[in-house]
Amino acid sequence: MRKYWAGIRKDKIAKPVLCELAARVLAGNSNVDEQLTAVFRLAARRSPSDAELAALREFHSGELEAF
């Protein structure tokens, strides 16, 4: 999963958009699974499968530990 996220552009355009998306999702809910589902739905316009949600949980957990 980390390989996928490494490809996201980190320039002046992408950062504000990603920050706004994160703020929107965090403001709407405190449940991690619901936050991950909301982000996925905004990006893919569909609900994540169980496998996709598990991969997002794994990524989130790793990032949280690194933080």
GIQUI-V906517 format. One record per helix or strand. SS is the DSSP state (@ for helix, = for strand). FROM is the first residue (numbers start at 1). TO is the last residue. Records with the same first field share a line. If there is no record, write none. Layout:
BEGIN
SS->FROM-TO / FROM-TO
END
This chain:
BEGIN
@->2-6 / 12-28 / 32-44 / 50-66
END
